[in-house]
Amino acid sequence: MSFEIPESVRPIRERVKQFITERVYPVEHILEGDDEAASHSTLRRLMNEAKDAGLWALGHPKEIGGQGMRSWTTST
């Protein structure tokens, strides 16, 4: 079995990594903090940003709001 990331998946993987690095990590302290209202609003904002960027629910069918990205397996 190969665990290499398929070439077709690499661009979306990089976009997800960039989103996490630039948008999620900087507000992680808010998400983990004691202020539930701030945590909730920050999480809601991140969810909307991920949706706008086409990064939300990648493996879910488009019919229910996902991106329709199929899972993959590679055998050798």
N, CA, C and O of each residue as an XYZ file, in Angstrom:
304
protein
N       0.841     -1.165      0.000
C       0.000      0.000      0.000
C       0.895      1.240      0.000
O       1.882      1.307      0.733
N       0.541      2.206     -0.822
C       1.295      3.456     -0.901
C       0.570      4.540     -0.106
O      -0.651      4.680     -0.186
N       1.341      5.294      0.654
C       0.760      6.396      1.423
C       1.122      7.743      0.800
O       0.975      8.791      1.428
N       1.589      7.700     -0.421
C       1.933      8.928     -1.128
C       0.657      9.692     -1.477
O      -0.354      9.100     -1.854
N       0.724     10.986     -1.349
C      -0.438     11.822     -1.654
C      -0.546     11.966     -3.165
O       0.416     12.369     -3.820
N      -1.705     11.639     -3.723
C      -1.875     11.745     -5.174
C      -1.668     13.187     -5.651
O      -2.003     14.140     -4.948
N      -1.129     13.322     -6.818
C      -0.872     14.643     -7.404
C      -2.142     15.492     -7.464
O      -2.089     16.706     -7.265
N      -3.268     14.862     -7.734
C      -4.527     15.602     -7.855
C      -4.995     16.203     -6.528
O      -5.790     17.142     -6.521
N      -4.513     15.672     -5.419
C      -4.940     16.121     -4.092
C      -4.000     17.193     -3.528
O      -4.381     17.947     -2.632
N      -2.814     17.255     -4.038
C      -1.806     18.158     -3.468
C      -2.220     19.630     -3.448
O      -1.970     20.295     -2.442
N      -2.837     20.176     -4.497
C      -3.218     21.596     -4.433
C      -4.225     21.909     -3.323
O      -4.088     22.918     -2.632
N      -5.217     21.067     -3.152
C      -6.208     21.317     -2.102
C      -5.582     21.124     -0.731
O      -5.925     21.830      0.217
N      -4.676     20.182     -0.625
C      -3.965     19.966      0.636
C      -3.176     21.207      1.020
O      -3.174     21.610      2.183
N      -2.513     21.806      0.059
C      -1.745     23.026      0.319
C      -2.664     24.183      0.712
O      -2.325     24.978      1.588
N      -3.811     24.275      0.072
C      -4.773     25.336      0.423
C      -5.287     25.160      1.841
O      -5.443     26.136      2.574
N      -5.552     23.919      2.231
C      -6.009     23.640      3.598
C      -4.911     23.995      4.597
O      -5.180     24.642      5.609
N      -3.686     23.577      4.321
C      -2.563     23.894      5.210
C      -2.395     25.407      5.357
O      -2.164     25.903      6.459
N      -2.511     26.128      4.262
C      -2.368     27.582      4.303
C      -3.492     28.211      5.124
O      -3.248     29.131      5.905
N      -4.711     27.727      4.955
C      -5.845     28.244      5.719
C      -5.629     28.016      7.210
O      -5.843     28.922      8.015
N      -5.214     26.832      7.575
C      -4.971     26.516      8.984
C      -3.875     27.411      9.555
O      -4.015     27.967     10.644
N      -2.788     27.540      8.807
C      -1.652     28.346      9.267
C      -2.012     29.821      9.399
O      -1.671     30.461     10.393
N      -2.696     30.355      8.405
C      -2.965     31.789      8.377
C      -4.215     32.214      9.134
O      -4.262     33.325      9.664
N      -5.228     31.355      9.196
C      -6.506     31.768      9.764
C      -6.826     31.111     11.105
O      -7.382     31.762     11.990
N      -6.482     29.828     11.269
C      -6.872     29.101     12.485
C      -5.843     29.268     13.594
O      -6.203     29.644     14.710
N      -4.585     29.001     13.317
C      -3.569     29.092     14.371
C      -3.552     30.438     15.085
O      -3.415     30.468     16.308
N      -3.686     31.562     14.362
C      -3.643     32.848     15.057
C      -4.778     33.073     16.070
O      -4.629     33.882     16.985
N      -5.896     32.374     15.919
C      -7.026     32.567     16.839
C      -7.279     31.352     17.725
O      -8.305     31.271     18.400
N      -6.354     30.425     17.718
C      -6.500     29.202     18.507
C      -6.731     29.506     19.989
O      -7.516     28.828     20.652
N      -6.050     30.517     20.497
C      -6.210     30.876     21.908
C      -7.633     31.337     22.218
O      -8.116     31.139     23.333
N      -8.302     31.945     21.253
C      -9.697     32.356     21.442
C     -10.604     31.133     21.432
O     -11.515     31.017     22.253
N     -10.353     30.234     20.510
C     -11.165     29.022     20.398
C     -11.060     28.157     21.650
O     -12.025     27.496     22.033
N      -9.901     28.158     22.280
C      -9.678     27.347     23.468
C      -9.917     28.121     24.767
O      -9.778     27.567     25.858
N     -10.272     29.394     24.646
C     -10.433     30.244     25.815
C     -11.730     30.014     26.568
O     -12.553     29.184     26.183
N     -11.897     30.759     27.643
C     -13.068     30.630     28.511
C     -14.266     31.460     28.058
O     -15.376     31.257     28.548
N     -14.059     32.379     27.140
C     -15.138     33.253     26.664
C     -15.918     32.520     25.566
O     -15.509     32.496     24.406
N     -17.043     31.929     25.957
C     -17.817     31.119     25.002
C     -18.337     31.940     23.835
O     -18.360     31.456     22.703
N     -18.751     33.162     24.088
C     -19.277     34.002     23.010
C     -18.193     34.304     21.984
O     -18.437     34.228     20.780
N     -17.003     34.646     22.454
C     -15.887     34.937     21.543
C     -15.489     33.687     20.785
O     -15.224     33.744     19.584
N     -15.445     32.569     21.472
C     -15.085     31.309     20.837
C     -16.096     30.948     19.753
O     -15.719     30.556     18.649
N     -17.373     31.082     20.072
C     -18.436     30.734     19.122
C     -18.394     31.645     17.895
O     -18.481     31.165     16.765
N     -18.263     32.945     18.108
C     -18.258     33.862     16.967
C     -17.007     33.667     16.104
O     -17.069     33.777     14.879
N     -15.886     33.381     16.742
C     -14.647     33.121     15.992
C     -14.788     31.846     15.173
O     -14.402     31.807     14.005
N     -15.335     30.814     15.780
C     -15.538     29.556     15.067
C     -16.500     29.747     13.899
O     -16.262     29.222     12.811
N     -17.566     30.480     14.109
C     -18.545     30.745     13.037
C     -17.867     31.492     11.884
O     -18.100     31.178     10.717
N     -17.033     32.476     12.213
C     -16.327     33.236     11.191
C     -15.387     32.323     10.395
O     -15.340     32.395      9.167
N     -14.649     31.472     11.093
C     -13.741     30.544     10.414
C     -14.503     29.577      9.510
O     -14.056     29.267      8.406
N     -15.642     29.111      9.979
C     -16.455     28.206      9.165
C     -16.892     28.897      7.874
O     -16.822     28.312      6.793
N     -17.341     30.139      7.996
C     -17.774     30.885      6.809
C     -16.608     31.159      5.868
O     -16.765     31.079      4.650
N     -15.452     31.477      6.412
C     -14.277     31.702      5.580
C     -13.871     30.419      4.858
O     -13.499     30.456      3.685
N     -13.943     29.298      5.549
C     -13.615     28.015      4.917
C     -14.613     27.700      3.803
O     -14.228     27.208      2.742
N     -15.875     27.981      4.042
C     -16.895     27.760      3.004
C     -16.624     28.645      1.800
O     -16.665     28.180      0.661
N     -16.347     29.925      2.052
C     -16.073     30.860      0.954
C     -14.835     30.449      0.159
O     -14.762     30.691     -1.045
N     -13.872     29.833      0.825
C     -12.634     29.398      0.169
C     -12.776     28.034     -0.502
O     -11.829     27.554     -1.126
N     -13.947     27.402     -0.383
C     -14.145     26.076     -0.970
C     -13.448     24.979     -0.205
O     -13.088     23.948     -0.773
N     -13.251     25.198      1.102
C     -12.530     24.227      1.925
C     -13.415     23.565      2.965
O     -12.915     22.832      3.818
N     -14.695     23.801      2.914
C     -15.604     23.281      3.916
C     -16.171     21.939      3.472
O     -16.593     21.787      2.326
N     -16.181     20.975      4.373
C     -16.805     19.665      4.129
C     -16.316     19.048      2.819
O     -17.115     18.688      1.955
N     -15.027     18.935      2.687
C     -14.434     18.487      1.433
C     -14.954     17.127      0.967
O     -15.153     16.925     -0.231
N     -15.172     16.213      1.876
C     -15.587     14.866      1.495
C     -17.087     14.653      1.445
O     -17.547     13.553      1.138
N     -17.855     15.690      1.742
C     -19.315     15.553      1.709
C     -19.853     15.854      0.314
O     -19.255     16.633     -0.429
N     -20.978     15.242     -0.044
C     -21.560     15.474     -1.368
C     -21.940     16.948     -1.564
O     -22.339     17.630     -0.620
N     -21.810     17.414     -2.788
C     -22.173     18.799     -3.108
C     -23.647     19.078     -2.822
O     -24.016     20.205     -2.493
N     -24.476     18.066     -2.947
C     -25.919     18.242     -2.732
C     -26.251     18.706     -1.312
O     -27.300     19.308     -1.079
N     -25.362     18.428     -0.377
C     -25.626     18.832      1.009
C     -24.648     19.914      1.485
O     -24.475     20.133      2.684
N     -24.016     20.584      0.515
C     -23.154     21.702      0.864
C     -21.673     21.406      0.950
O     -20.883     22.283      1.301
N     -21.287     20.181      0.634
C     -19.876     19.826      0.668
C     -19.193     20.107     -0.656
O     -19.783     20.697     -1.561
N     -17.959     19.685     -0.759
C     -17.176     19.917     -1.972
C     -17.147     18.710     -2.907
O     -16.654     18.811     -4.030
N     -17.671     17.571     -2.455
C     -17.755     16.397     -3.311
C     -16.434     15.711     -3.608
O     -16.325     14.939     -4.560
N     -15.433     15.996     -2.789
C     -14.124     15.380     -3.003
C     -14.181     13.923     -2.550
O     -14.520     13.630     -1.404
N     -13.850     13.031     -3.450
C     -13.914     11.620     -3.108
C     -12.675     11.215     -2.319
O     -11.627     11.854     -2.411
N     -12.806     10.165     -1.558
C     -11.632      9.615     -0.882
C     -10.869      8.782     -1.907
O     -11.410      8.431     -2.956
N      -9.653      8.479     -1.609
C      -8.838      7.717     -2.531
C      -8.026      6.695     -1.755
O      -7.707      6.874     -0.580
N      -7.712      5.642     -2.441
C      -6.761      4.657     -1.915
C      -5.846      4.297     -3.074
O      -6.249      4.305     -4.237
N      -4.637      3.990     -2.736
C      -3.667      3.609     -3.750
C      -3.041      2.293     -3.330
O      -2.574      2.146     -2.201
N      -3.034      1.374     -4.215
C      -2.402      0.089     -3.944
C      -1.155     -0.048     -4.806
O      -1.072      0.487     -5.911
N      -0.197     -0.776     -4.266
C       0.984     -1.062     -5.078
C       1.117     -2.545     -5.264
O       2.052     -3.003     -5.922
